[in-house]
Amino acid sequence: MKIALVTDTWTPQVNGVVTTLVALVEQLRLMGHDVEVIQPYQFNTTPCPGYKGIDLALGAGKAVAKRLASFEPDSIHLATEGPLGWAARRYCLKQRLAFTTAFHTRFPELLHAALKLPLPLGYALFRYFHRPSQAVMVPTQGVLQLLSSKGFKRVVAWTHGIDTELFSYHAFPLNLIEFADLPRPIALCVGRVSYEKNTEAFLQMPWIGSKVICGEGPLEVGLKQRYPDVMWMGVLPRDKLAQIYAASDVFVMPSKHETFGLVLLEAMASGTPVAAYPVDGPLEVMRAKISDVHLTLGGRLDDDLSIAAKHALHIARLDARSQALTYSWSETADLFIQNLHVNTTNHRHTNVI
C-alpha cells in the first residue's frame, strides 16, 4: 500500500512524536508498504516563536499538494496539526480524499500555559482540525475518553512501542564516567524543558541524591540559573541517551498532560523504574489498577512526586524491563494499518466543511 504521512515534526528534531513516527515508518517499510513522508525540512522553515528546537514550514501549501498528487497515495495520514497538517487537510478536502489524523500532544494545554489561550478555545480549534478525519488515532484510553468528552468524533486507540535492543536491560545501574562524582540515588528526567512538561516540579522535588536532566527547551536558560546543582546534559544521541537511562536509579516524569509518555518505556526497558503522577499516560503505560493507582508495574505513581520516586527505588529492575516488553513497534504498525482508510472510489471523503 502507498501511504503518505504528513508531519510538522521530523529529524533532527528530538521529541516523542519524532521517535514514534520514525519507528513507525521503519516498521511500515519492513512490512512492504511504500511510505512517503512529507516533513518540514523539505521546505523553507522558520523557528517556532518561543519554542527552541521546533522549525515550521510556512507557505508550503502548493508544494504539499503537488507532492501528494504526484505520489497518488492509497492512504493519507496527518500526524500533526501544524502548517503542513493544515495544508494537507485543505488538499484532501478539495480533492474529496479520505484521511486519518493523530492526536499526539495536548496542545490546548500547552497554548493555555504559554499564551493563556482559554482551554475551550484551544479544544475548539483542534476539534475543527480533526472533524473531517476518518479516524483520530490516540495513544491511550484516557486521551480517547478526554477527546470524546470534548466532542471529537471517530476517535480510535493506537498504542506505541519501544526498541528493546537499543534500550537494553541492565540488572544494575550502569557505571558511567559522567556520573562518577554524583551522589546516588540518581533521579533522571528526559524531555523538553517547556511549559507542558512541568519540568520545575522535578527540580523542586525533595531528593536525597542527584538530579539529571536530558533535553532542551524554552524554559531551559532560566531554570539552569535557578537550579545550578542539577546536571544539565542537553539533547543526546539516542545511543548515549540509552546509557544515561541505564545508569540512573529512577526515572521521573513530572508532566501532567502526557498523551502517552514514550520516555517511560525507554527507562523501563533499560531496567530503570519510573515515578510519575497518576495521570493519563503513566496510568496506561504502567497498567495501573483502577482500585489502587499505586499498584503499578515498573514503577510508582503518586500525587507527591517525591514519594513516587522514593518508592520506585524499591521496584525490581527486571520488573521494569518486563513491563516495557509488553509493548512493540510491530504492534503499533499493525494497529496503524488497521486504522487507515483507503481512497478507492467508495472511500472518498464526504464530510467537506
Residue, then its C-alpha position, 0 to 999 in steps of 0.5 A: m500500500k502507498i501511504a503518505l504521512v504528513t508531519d510538522t515534526w521530523t529529524p533532527q528534531v528530538n521529541g516523542v512524536v519524532t521517535t514514534l513516527v520514525a519507528l513507525v515508518e521503519q516498521l511500515r517499510l519492513m512490512g512492504h508498504d511504500v511510505e512517503v513522508i512529507q516533513p518540514y525540512q523539505f521546505n523553507t522553515t522558520p523557528c517556532p516563536g518561543y519554542k527552541g528546537i521546533d522549525l515550521a514550514l510556512g507557505a508550503g501549501k502548493a508544494v504539499a499538494k503537488r507532492l501528494a498528487s504526484f505520489e497518488p497515495d492509497s492512504i493519507h495520514l496527518a500526524t500533526e496539526g501544524p502548517l503542513g497538517w493544515a495544508a494537507r487537510r485543505y488538499c484532501l478536502k478539495q480533492r474529496l480524499a479520505f484521511t486519518t489524523a493523530f492526536h499526539t500532544r495536548f496542545p490546548e494545554l500547552l497554548h493555555a500555559a504559554l499564551k493563556l489561550p482559554l482551554p475551550l478555545g484551544y479544544a475548539l480549534f483542534r476539534y475543527f482540525h480533526r472533524p473531517s478525519q476518518a479516524v483520530m488515532v490516540p495513544t491511550q484510553g484516557v486521551l480517547q475518553l478526554l477527546s470524546s468528552k470534548g466532542f471529537k468524533r471517530v476517535v480510535a486507540w493506537t498504542h506505541g512501542i519501544d526498541t528493546e535492543l537499543f534500550s537494553y536491560h541492565a540488572f544494575p545501574l550502569n557505571l558511567i564516567e559522567f556520573a562518577d562524582l554524583p551522589r546516588p540515588i540518581a533521579l533522571c528526567v528526559g524531555r523538553v524543558s517547556y511549559e507542558k512538561n512541568t519540568e520545575a516540579f522535578l527540580q523542586m522535588p525533595w531528593i536525597g541524591s542527584k538530579v539529571i536532566c536530558g533535553e532542551g527547551p524554552l524554559e531551559v536558560g532560566l531554570k539552569q540559573r535557578y537550579p545550578d546543582v542539577m546536571w544539565m546534559g542537553v539533547l543526546p544521541r539516542d545511543k548515549l541517551a540509552q546509557i544515561y537511562a541505564a545508569s540512573d536509579v529512577f526515572v521521573m516524569p513530572s508532566k501532567h498532560e502526557t498523551f502517552g509518555l514514550v520516555l517511560l518505556e525507554a527507562m523501563a526497558s533499560g531496567t530503570p523504574v519510573a515515578a510519575y503522577p497518576v495521570d493519563g499516560p503513566l496510568e496506561v503505560m504502567r497498567a495501573k489498577i483502577s482500585d489502587v493507582h499505586l499498584t503499578l508495574g515498573g514503577r510508582l505513581d503518586d500525587d507527591l512526586s517525591i514519594a513516587a520516586k522514593h518508592a520506585l527505588h524499591i521496584a525490581r529492575l527486571d520488573a521494569r524491563s518486563q513491563a516495557l516488553t509488553y509493548s512493540w513497534s510491530e504492534t503499533a504498525d499493525l494497529f496503524i494499518q488497521n486504522l487507515h482508510v483507503n481512497t478507492t472510489n467508495h472511500r472518498h471523503t464526504n464530510v467537506i466543511 
